[in-house]
Amino acid sequence: MLDRRDFLKASIGGAVIASVLGCRPSEPPIRWSAAAYRKRERSRVAVVPASRYDGDLEDVIRRGLAAFDLPVQGLRVVLKPNLVEFDPHGVVNTHPALVAAAISVFRQMGAREVVVAEGPGHRRDTEYLLDASGLVDVLRETRATYVDLNTDAVRAVPLASHYTTLGTLYLPETILGADLLVSMPKLKTHHWAGVTLSLKNMFGIVPGAVYGWPKNVLHWQGIDASILEINAALPVRRFDIVDGIVGMEGNGPIQGDARPTGVVVFGDDPVAVDATCARLMRIDPARVGYLAEAARFLGNAEIDRIEQRGDRIDAHAQDFRVLDQFRAMKL
């Protein structure tokens, strides 16, 4: 029997925990221009009901993906959950059961490899977070590789916008080597940004070894500005799966309260996905600073530009509580 530190340093049935040595792809990635996200005529978002984490989440994932023409055969898929902090009484992180279901379904769809990757912003002890959150059990059972993006090998990527003074972003090779990057955030409010969803989840791809904990350099540049810069610069194809089975309201993203919403949200336009999720929380996306700005050039937030698939928003919308300074965002 291995203790958790020995286990995390060892092979997981042939899959390894990649960290300081980095995880470099063996084949050149399929290049995907960020320009592909610039204001399509219409975007698609699917809202799929899911009331429990112990239900058939693989079926939920399959039904959500069926609404999109998403080629997966032969691709290297990187799942980026939200793994921030562990609170045994809270709902901080993407639930490991949803991550396990996504791993299984993408493999069934013919993915060449499915990797789980995250760069936690608070605790430097990623091994503790994996163990405490239960994600390490998923990695063990599915024999999936986990990469700590905080310590992965990095490459310089030029910025495609000018909201910060950074000029260049150093991004992990694991992210840049993905054929498909799947953002798997939690449906949450945020005490600085208003909401934290697919766009804000990209903070976790920025390596702490370069930008500090909790991504201090980005905070100094401004959270809204940094969200826009990261998402505009990403040169990989993306998809979003939002864990809204139980969300977080109030003082998110860590100290808020559980809010059951009973949905998983899918989409290939992160702006449209986040706008839909905001409406599920009865928050006006036009009043969320970075989201309104992203809608100018990164994707669609206007309701008449989003083709709603699956369930209607109003069938699941919840009046999420927000901090006083964000009351003006409420619908």
Stockholm file with secondary structure:
# STOCKHOLM 1.0

chainA/1-331         MLDRRDFLKASIGGAVIASVLGCRPSEPPIRWSAAAYRKRERSRVAVVPASRYDGDLEDVIRRGLAAFDLPVQGLRVVLKPNLVEFDPHGVVNTHPALVAAAISVFRQMGAREVVVAEGPGHRRDTEYLLDASGLVDVLRETRATYVDLNTDAVRAVPLASHYTTLGTLYLPETILGADLLVSMPKLKTHHWAGVTLSLKNMFGIVPGAVYGWPKNVLHWQGIDASILEINAALPVRRFDIVDGIVGMEGNGPIQGDARPTGVVVFGDDPVAVDATCARLMRIDPARVGYLAEAARFLGNAEIDRIEQRGDRIDAHAQDFRVLDQFRAMKL
#=GR chainA/1-331 SS CCCHHHHHHSEETTEECBCTTCCCCSSCCCCCCGGGGSCCSCEEEEEEECCCTTSCHHHHHHHHHTTSCCCCTTCEEEEEECCCCCCTTSCCSCCHHHHHHHHHHHHHTTCSEEEEEECCSSCSCHHHHHHHHTHHHHHHHHTCEEEETTSSCEEEEECSSCSSSCCEEEEEHHHHTCSEEEEECEEEEETTTEEESTTGGGGGGSCHHHHCTTCHHHHHHCHHHHHHHHHHHCCSCEEEEEEEEEEEESSTTTSCEEEEEEEEEEESCHHHHHHHHHHHTTBCGGGSHHHHHHHHHTCCCSGGGEEEEESCGGGTCCCCCCCGGGGGGBC
#=GC SS_cons         CCCHHHHHHSEETTEECBCTTCCCCSSCCCCCCGGGGSCCSCEEEEEEECCCTTSCHHHHHHHHHTTSCCCCTTCEEEEEECCCCCCTTSCCSCCHHHHHHHHHHHHHTTCSEEEEEECCSSCSCHHHHHHHHTHHHHHHHHTCEEEETTSSCEEEEECSSCSSSCCEEEEEHHHHTCSEEEEECEEEEETTTEEESTTGGGGGGSCHHHHCTTCHHHHHHCHHHHHHHHHHHCCSCEEEEEEEEEEEESSTTTSCEEEEEEEEEEESCHHHHHHHHHHHTTBCGGGSHHHHHHHHHTCCCSGGGEEEEESCGGGTCCCCCCCGGGGGGBC
//
